[in-house]
């Protein structure tokens, strides 16, 4: 069945979801920042890359809720950066009706918790997204790599699984590989491990995932990041799909890195663009969770400090 959907955030990820879901026959509106509206007057979005070429004209692109208040949305998909999650869910909360589901499709720890706390877990779904996208210009996205399907579920079993499966099937039919996952929270922690090891180090050293894995020194750093994340997650009884850090490292180097070996982390592109970085939802979150349990995580502390320094230096560059 066709859904009425609001995409909150028209960055790289949001552009892909919006264009491909609209092309598949759904009603799709998007919420973006006012400064981008002039680039998107025609409401036309284009997706290129490994999934082919897709174009669509959205039903509306807005900077405020006013034109949206009388629309009954089935789905609201949050694709903003993690540091904007709290403000984004407050903004769209008035649009969450009795049957509306909010899909959290962002990097890192704490996004689902913020959304479920604001609108109720019965309105919140979690999606682990692990495909890479570049945004050469507003409304123009290029899908560069995919490591696995989007995996979607409700971490607390607060939504009928059949309903979640139907939504996942609709997104999959739109050309974004998506499957239902009963253990979605554990799968998200898989991605936190993946991103925490690769993203900040790739941004600092300005290199690809493959280059990080090939070098003995950076492998050692990533191994220690992964070990610390495991220690913290286990201390907090977080769900994990791997019994030990060594098991995960084997999967990481043999199955996850090779398909994305030529990929630069999104954090690298954000540094180049002088944008704020998502470190506080990744390694920074590990540092905070470690402090709650009195655990020492010196490598995650160091990489977090380095990224914050790089962010500050990039922000000071002229032009």
N, C-alpha and C positions, 0 to 999 in steps of 0.2 A: 504494500500500500504506500502511496506517496505521503511523505511527512512535510510538515511545516517547520522549518529549521531556522534558527538564528545562529550565525557564526560570530563569536565575540573575539575580535582581533583578526585583522586581515594582513598579518605578516605572511611569511613563507608557508607555514603549515595551514593557517586559516584559508589562504588563497586556494590551496589544493583541495581542501574539504569543500569549500564553497563552490568552486567551479565544477568539480566532478559530481557533487550531489545535485546541483542544479541541472547539469547536462543529463543526469539520469532521470529527471522528471519531477524532482521535489521542488517545493516552494522554498526559496532560500533568500533570506535577508542577511545583511552583515552590519556589524557595529564596529566602527573604527574611530580613530582620532580625527578631530576636525581638520588638522593640518594636511591630511591625506585626501580629503574629499575632492579637491580640485583635480587630482590625478585620476579620479575614478568617476568623473561625471557621467560617462557613458555606461557605467555599471558593468562593463565587459571585463572578464577575467580570462587569462590564458595560462594553461599548464603545458609544459613541454618536458622532455627528458625520457627516462627509461620506460615510462608508461605510455608514451606516444603524445600526440598533440590533442588538447581538449580546450574548447572555448565555450563560454556561456555568458549570458547576460543575466545578472541577478535581478530579483524582484525589487530590491532596494538596498542601498548602502547609506548608512546613517551615522551621525555623530552624537545623536541624543535618542532618548527613548520615546519622545513625543509621537513620532509617526508609527510607533510599534505597539502602543498601549492597547489598541483594540484588536490585535492579532493574537489568536490562540496558538501558542507554539507547542509542538510535540517535543522538540529537542532544542536545547541550547548547547552548543559545543564551544567550550572555552579553549581558545588557542593562544591566549596572551602569554607573555613571559611570566615565569613563576612569581617574580616580584610584584606583578600587577594582579595576581589572583584575588587577593583580599578586596581590593577596590573594585575589580570587575564583577565579582559576585554580588557585592552590595549594589552596584549599578543595575544589574539585570534582575535582581531578586523580585522587583515588582511584576516582572513578566512570567514568573514561575507560577503556573496555575496548578490546579489539582492533579492534572495528568502529565505535567511537564517533567521531563527528565533533563538534567544537566550533565553533560559528558565532560569529564575532566581529562584533557588530552595534552598534558604538559610534562616537562621534565621535573624530576626531583621529588623530594619528600615534603609533605605538608600541604600540597594543593588539594587533594581529596578531603583531607581533614578540615580545611578551611571552608570548602564548599558544603560538605555535609553538615558542618556546624551552623552554616548560615541558612540553608534551605531544608535541612532534614535529610537523613540518609536515604529515605524512601524516594527522594528526588535526585539522588546523586549516583552516577556511574563513573567508573574509572577505566580509562583506556591507556594502555602502554603503547606508545608510538615509537617505532624504531626505523623509520625511513628518513632519509636526508633530503632537504630541499634548500635551494638557493632562491633569493628574491632579487633578480637583477633590477627590477623597478616595481613600483606599486602596481598590483594587479597582474604581475607577470612572474610566475613561479616555475622553477626547473627542478624536477625530481631527479636526484643524482644517484641514489643508492638505497637499497632496502636490505635489512638483515633478517627480518622476520615479519609475519603478519602483525597488523594492529591487533592487540588482544584486549577484549572488553568484558567487563563483568561488574558485579556489585560486591565489594569486599565483605560486607556484613550480611549478605543474603537478604537484603531489605526490599528487593524488587523481584517480581516473578521472573525466573530464569528464561521462560519462554518469550517473554516480552523483550528481554535483553538480546536473546538469540535472533529475534526478528529484526531488531535494529542493526545488529552486527551484520546480518545477511543483506540488509538494504545498503549498508555502506560498502560491503564487499561487491555487491552487484553494480555499484557505481564505479568500480574499477580501483578501489583502495583495498588491497587484501586485508580482510578483517575476519576474525573468528572469536567466538565466545570462549571465555576462560573462567572456570569456577575459582581458580586460584590466582586471580588477577593481581592481588596485593603482593604475592610472592614474585610474580612475573615483573611487577614494577620494581621490586628490589633488585632483580636481575639487571634491570636497566640502570638503576642508580649505581650499581657496581660498575657497569660498563662505562657510563658517562663520567663517574668520579675518577676512574683510572685514565680515561683518554682525553676528555674535553679540556681540562685546565692545562695539562701537560702539553697537549698539542697547540693550545693557544699561546702558552709561554714560549715554546720552542719554535712555533710557526711551522709545523710539519704535519704530515699525514698520519693516520692511524697505523698504516703499515710501517712507516719509518720508526715510529715509537716502538713497535713490536720487534723490529729487526735489531735495535741497538741494545746491547747488554745493560748499559747504565740505565736507560729509561725503562727497560723491563723490570729491573730491580726496584725502581721507584713505584711502578705500577703494581708490582707484586705486594709491596708494603702497603700501598693505599688499599688494595683489595683486602689484605689481612686485617687492617684496622677497621674497615667497614664491617667485615664479618664479626669481629669482636663486639662492636657496638650494637649491631643488629641482634645478635644473639643475647646480649645483656638486656635488651628491651623486649625480648621475645617476639621480634618481628618475624613474619613468615618468610622462609627462604626455601628455594627449590634445591639447594645444595647442602650436603651435610658438613662439608669442610671448605675452607678457602682454596685448598689445593684442587679439589674437584672442580670448583668454579674456574680456577685459573686454566685448567686443561681445556674446558669448554670455551673459555674466552679466547685463548690463542689458536685453537684448532677450528672453531666453528663461527665465532663472532667477528674476529678481526679480519680474516681473509676476504670475505665478501665486501668489506668496507675499507680495504687497505689503502685505496687511493683517495679516501675521503678526508677532507679537513673538517675539524669540529666546528659546529655552529658558533661556539665561543670565539674561535679564531676570526670568523667573519664579523662578529659583533665588536671585537677589539678593533679591527680595521675600520669599522664604521663609527667608532667612538661611542658605541652604545653601552648602556649598563649591562652587566654580566649576571648570569644566574648562579653564581658560585654559592650563594647562601642556601639554595635548595639542594645543593649537591654536597661537596666536601664541607662547606660551612655548616650544613645541617648535621653531618657526621660529627663535627667538632662540638656542636651544641648538645647533641644527644650523648656524646661521650662525657661531657662535663656533668650531665645529670647523674651519671653513674660513677663519677670519679675515675674515668678511664683515660689513660694517656694515649693520644693519637698524634704524635709529632709530625708525621709525614703529611697527614691531612691538614694540620694546622699550618705547616709551611707552605703547601701549595695554595691554600686559601689566602694566606698573606701575600704571596707572590701575585696571584690573580688580582687581588684588590689593589696592589701597587701598580700593576700593568693597566688596570682600568683607570686609575687616577692619572697616570702618565699620559695615556691616550686622550683623556678628556682635556688635558692642558695643552695639547698640540695646537698650534695656530691653524685656523681654517677648518 
